[in-house]
Every structure is written in structure tokens, then in C-alpha cells.
Amino acid sequence: MKKLLCLMSLSLFLGSAASTPLDQDAQIIHVLNRLSFGPRPGDIERVKEQGIQKYIEEQLNPESMVINSPYNAPPASQPAPQLLRELQAARQTDKQNTTANSTDNNPDGKKKLNANVGELYRSEVERFTTAKLDRAINSPRQLEEVMTEFWYNHFNISMNKGIDRVLVGAYEDQAIRPFALGRFSDIVRATCYHPAMLFYLDNTLNTSESKPNAKGKASGLNENYARELMELHTLGVDGGYSQNDVIQLAHILTGLGLNLGQRRGGFNQFNSPVQTIGPFGAVFNSNKHDFGPKVLLGHRIEGTGEGEIEQAIDILCKSPATAHHISYQLAQYFVADKPSPELVNKLAARFSQTNGNIRAVLADLFASPEFWSAENDKNKYKAPFRYVVSSFRAAGVEPQDFRALKQFLTAQGEPLYGCLTPDGYKNTKEAWLNPDALLKRLNFATGMGIGRVANNRFDPPEYRRLGATISGGVFSPNTVAVVVKQPQQLQSAMLFGSPEFMMY
Amino acid sequence: MNRRDFLKWAASSVFALSPIPGAWAFTNGKESIDSKKLIVILLRGGADGLNVVAPYGDSRYYDLRPRIALSKPGSDSGVLNLDGYFGLHPALAPLMPYWNNKSLAFVHACGSPDPSRSHFDAQDYMESGVPGSKSEPSGWLNRLVSQLPSKHSPVQAISIGPTLPRIFSGPASVATIASTNKPGQVTPQAIDKPIIAKGFEELYGSRQDDLGRAYAEGIAAHKEVNRVLSTPDDAEMASVEADKMEQIAANRGAPVLKRNNPFGKQVSKLFRSDPGVQIAFLDFGGWDTHVNEGTGVGQLANKLTPLATGLVDLIEGLGPLYANTTIMVMSEFGRTAKENGNAGTDHGHGNVMWLLGGEIGGGHVYGRWAGLNNNQLHESRDLPTSTDFRTVVSTILGNQIQLPKQAISNVFPDFQSPGNPFVKA
């Protein structure tokens, strides 16, 4: 009943009257809201000219996209092994400086002890956090960025853990984005072999219990990655696995890790036979692997070494529980916080039938009546990242100083790459709507509306143009009434802070 | 009307306007329920209860943990003797005076009955208060707020952290305080300008939906926090490092405790300055000690030290209010009794719950304690949860907060407390 009242109260601000909420204009706004991080000036007109179906196909197939306006995407991160070598070099330099400084009583010397490592961390974090915002705001391949955000949270790692501070950008650029619209098992495999994930979920420490190393270094089974690989990445928490399956999978994953040298708790590159596994510089150390037979979810897996990992990924990705889990996540992200079981089952069937073809599942999702139903229009509350990105997109301005955006995201509780737990940031209203955060958004909205967001100065958008950009001019009568009577310099602020702009 | 609707109705209408006399006014001649305070601290990640309150009197403890067991009382970085069998982690030495004056107690082998070893599930269940069910939308602290009779303050319930945690989600109003301002120095925000505030008030003020409610609660709490924190307070320590609170904001409500964390001073000031503040929730992360956990010194000790200091600040800051306050410290699960291959511990089951307060029968380690032999452990590896955490919370809500039975069963639906959890371990 609440929804009905809400829809009935909609009226037109500019443009022509409509009897149903999802007439063509509303459909265009809906598709822009869901497939992109929100409309930019002129987007509605472009999709109208192009046709909604064409727009969806283009976004699903970004490689075939004809790009009208040039976009210089920020360069991708260097590969993980290169970054780890740089980190190693910075550590060496710092170590030498420490030795050199230890003789004099220079009080500044101590401050410089970690100068090179600190500078590498600082510059890398600055680079990839800015790149993420830049792409989200500016990339014409919007669905690819939206899905990259989706998968990053699905396979979340936090940059607050050790060496992941330099690796999360590479992880996103090399293990997530290239597969964002591809095959699900490819993302599972890429994340499984990526140093950033192996370090974040401790598989670097997961070794056969029976083989302590020569120096008596700590070794043994570590279940952390095995558990999350099933609970979060594939089967889902209700996916029908047991504690014994976790242990079995952990045994399968023994020996998969990094070549970091002993000091970092990884495998020693000098006295253990290791081979590179996957394209991202992870290693498989057969001396640390448990070669006994395993039984995973009822499937017997012989102890053959690295081939076991492929078998396990295959079993997990083909499970109907995985199809259901991923379909639920997609439906929640693109349709409604509590998606209907019918839609989820439909998508799960497609997922299984196509062997986890994300593009095919999304095509079905975007063609489903649930996606287009009036009750699922503007029913999602923007997570902070989406709120910030959609604001700059709507204003049609480029941030000059990205720090302000990053600081705001931290204050909103969604620091970039900063979600500590492997379940990633949620995308539900329940997770993000709270009184204090809403007030902070209104402060940010005021800044957007007057063209001053910390050090960013820009010509504020004229309110009618802004209203046309973000919703074709459709707002509730109350919002219209409030906006028109504001002093001119606050009119756009009220739109950026309107209840309508909090939703998508 | 279902239960959730009833709670909404109850929270918004009758009780909000006029507490029903009789239903609530029983106080046994003591302080009324309005003066009772509850502070809940959740240690996210699974704090290792066996090294917080360690059974040093059991040789099995040393067999299971050759590298990480705390050494015996009297030795270097050894445990602090509690009762001849259990000992307190030495980093918690600042809390010993409360043990000695009987306002600190522990319930061992306590926790959620659900066997999940997933952080997310276990935290979810501990926060929803309905272990094993994913369908409960609200958190138990929110349901508790709904059951409190008076609604005098917009900051009756406060959550320290930038986003509302699961335990506080639900229909009742909760103020979130993301980063506490420096005392006497409230940073003006755009919405503090009347002309801007008026515009947003018109946009949101008349809305009856969740957005309108969030706005109204946000404004009310913002005004109150501005008032409280911009008023100098004699009891305030000049050394409050308010900037440290920024770190709390940076880590999504579950910051990793750093040295000199000011949470105790900040939270106690809110309680002191507004008598309407009754419930507070804080959470701290970083307890997931899979690797190199340490003993009397080391990783776990480094987390416990600032927690102990903060708790002392909190208690001292509360002053006379402490007599009516209960502080609970809990964690989603305990850790394996046996150390792992990395000199750490993995996700386990039962844990120790900490209780502080003026009316706690302190100076005891409570709980049904079986021992550490394989057949006494849950799945031969973890402490069992021989006491459901809801039994402890329910008892506190009845005895300390003086909530009536019916109200308690609204906080923990479908849960029958088996009775007094305060049996000697």
C-alpha cells in the first residue's frame, strides 16, 4: 500500500503527462539508472534515439561499442608480480637506509625508515582509487564498470591487509574487470589464482599438516579461503556443504600461495620447489600440498596436485546452489532488495543451462517482467559509491580533486577497497539508509548544488537541466514545490538532496 | 497485526506519548527503568575467549596451546589469578579493581547455539538475536529500544560508527554518531545554516516513509549531539584525542582498536550530558587471530590493552551513572581450543562473555564448565556454548534493566530462558 501511495503521488514537473510510471521515458531512465551509474546530461535523449534494446545490447557487449566521445581510461594497474617486486625493492632500500641511519643520531632518520614502502603504498592507493572513480564517472562502458563493482564486492578483498594495499588495483584490473560480463568460472579461477586473494584469505599459509618445513616454520591447514570460496563466492551459506567439505577443500588448496620469502609468512623461494600457477604470479608448492585423496561434496578427487584445484572449481561452479546464489545476488543488485523467487529461479536455470554465462543471465534479467515492473522502479536506495558517482555524472562535471570524494565515501562507511570482511559492501537500503549518513549526504548535496565540493569548484548545474538529466523532470509534487521556491543558488542542491535522487 | 507491526505501533504511538503507568512503573522502590543504561560492545572476528579468561588450572590448556598459552600467575606476562582455576589476560590488568570490587564477572563457554563458524552468519545471529534464522529483519538492541517506556531523548539509543549495525536495525530510532567532534568545537555543516535546513526540512519533514524517518531522527540527533559536544564539560580530560575517532569512521563501524582510543571518554560524555541516553553499541574489529596470536604480549594483547583502557575511561567517565549501568562485551564465536599450525587459532564455538556494572554479582567466572578434554569439547575442538548468550542478556534485562518478562520475550522472540545463568563455572 505504501508503494501505491508513492506512485500515485508522482506528477510531472516538466514534459508530458503519463498514466503508467513506466512509459518510454520512465523505461529509459530506469535502464540508465540500473545499467549505468546514473544518467549524464543528454543520456536520455541518446537512448531515446538509439532505442532501449540497442542500448542494452551495446552495454552487454562493450567490445563492440562505437564510442562517440573519446574517453581516455586510466591505465590499468601493473601486474601483481611487478608490484610485488617494486615492494620488495622499496623494502630493500628502506632496509639499507635504516642501516645507514643507525649510526647517526638523526631524529629524522627514524621517520624515513619506511619512506620508500610508504611512498609506494601512498602512490598506488592514490592511483587506483582515483582510477576507480574516474572510470565509474566517465567510462562509456558503464555496465562493465557496474559489474566490476558488483563482482569486486562479491569477491571482496580489503586493501587494509598487508601487501594487498598495493595489489587490490591489479586484482580488480586483471582478475575482475576482464571477466565481468564473461563466464562465472573464469572469475572464480582468476580470483583463486590471484596473489591478492590468496594473501587476503590466508591461503598463502595453508599447507599440508604432515610436512612442517625444515626450519620448523609454522605450517598447517588454514581453512579461511576454502570456507569463503564456498560460502561467499560460489555455493552460498545455505549451499549444502558441511564443515568436512570446508576441510576437504582446504586440503585441496594446500600449497597454493605466493612467493614472498619466509619473512612474509609465505613460501621460501630458495629451498622449495615451486611452479607458477595461473597468469598472475601465484605459485603452487608441491612440497606443501597434501596429496591424499579427498571427497568434496560427494565427489572423489584423487591427489594429483594442482589439477585438484581445477576439479574443485569445476564442481563448485557447476553446482545448482551456485547458480541460485549468484542469481539471487544479481537479482538483488539489479531488481529489488528482496527479489522474487520466480525471477531468481528463472535466472538460475539460465545460469546452469549456459554454464555460468553472465552476459546471457543478464540479458534474461534485463528482459524479465520483474526488471520492468512498476514496483521495481526507483525501489533501490543508492549505496554511497553510487550516490557520489551519480551526482557527478548528473552534474556533467569532472572532479578535479578526487580526495573529497574518497573522504566522503569513508565518512559514509564505504571507503574504496576498504570493506574489511570478505562479504563485501551490501547494496540494500537496509544496509545504507541511516539518519546520520543521510544528513551527511545532504551536506554533500548542498556542495554539489552550489558547485563547491571541498577543493572542487565547478559551475553548478542549472536546476531544470539537472532535473531533466536525472529523471526527465519527474519529481513528486512536494519536491517540485520546494525546489521552485528556493533561492536560485539552492535549487540544484535541493534536487541533489531530494528523496528521489537517493533512489534509483 | 503481526509482531513486527505491533512493535512499530507500540514504538510510535502509545508508549511514545504516554508511558502506561503500572505496566512499567514497578521499580521495587529502586531507580526507575528510565535511569537504567546498557552498553554493548561486540568484538568482531571471534575473540579468543580461552586466552581472555584462561583455564590456567587445567594442564590440558597447556597441552592444546604449546605456543600461545598464557603462563601461570606470577610468571612473566602471566595470567592474573581470578579464582584459582581461571586467570585474566595480563593486558586486562586495568580491569582487576572491578573484579575485586565485584562489578566485573564473566560467563564462560557462552555464545550462540548456532554452530556456524562463519563470521558473517555468527555475527548476524548474535545481532538479530534469532540464531539460525535468516529471516528476522531487526536486531535485538533495536527491539529493546522499542520496549523502553520513555522516549525523552533523540539520542536514547546511540550507535558509535558511521553505519547502523545489524544489531540496531529495525523500526526504533537510533542515533548514529560517526565521528565525534572535538569537544567545544563542533564543525559547522551546510545543514546547520537555517536557510538550507529549511529547504531540506520541507523536502523530508512531512514524509512518513523510512527516508522521512531517517531524516527526522538524523536532525534531532544532530542537534542533540551538537548541544552535548559543544558544551565544555569539567569532567572532560584535556587529553581526549578526538582525532582518533576519525579512525573509527574509516573502518565501517568496526575499527581496529588503537592505543589511546578515546571511545570510553566520548561515550561516557554522551551519557553524562544527556540523561536520556540509555543504550549504546560499539564494535571493534581485528580479533580474527589465525596467525601469530601471541601470549601475554603480542597480537591479541595489543587489542586487549586499548579495550581495557577504554573500558576504564568509560566506567570512570560514567561516574555515579555506573551504578545503574551494565556493560556487556561479546564476540560472535570463540576459537579452537587447540592452536593451529600458524601459532594462531581458527574459528570455534563457545566463548567468554564479559559483564561489568554496578549491580553485577561480580568477582565470579560463571557458566557450566566441562573441561578441555576432547570429549568435553564441541566437535572435539571448540568450547561448547553451554550457556546461550540470550540467557545472559535476558537475565540482565530483567534483573539490571528491570524490563518486564513480556518485554523481554519481545526482545528475544521464541526464546525461553532456561533460568539463571549465573552458576559457578
Interface residues (C-beta under 8 A of the other chain):
Chain A: K2 C6 N160 D202 L205 T207 E209 P212 A218 S219 G220 L221 N222 E223 N224 R227 E231 L232 V237 D238 Q243 G265 T410 A411 Q412 G413 E414 P415 G418 C419 L420 T421 D423 K429 E430 A431 W432 L433 N434 P435 D436 A437 L438 L439 K440 L442 N443 T446 G447 N478 T479 A481 V482 Q486 P487 L490 A493 M494 G497 S498 P499 M502
Chain B: S116 R117 S118 H119 F120 D121 K134 P137 G161 P162 T163 L164 S169 S173 V174 A175 T176 I177 A178 S179 Q189 A190 I191 I195 I196 G199 F200 E202 L203 Y204 S206 R207 D209 D210 L211 G212 A214 Y215 A216 E217 G218 I219 A221 H222 A249 A250 N251 R252 G253 A254 G285 H290 V291 N292 N340 G341 N342 A343 D346 H347 E379
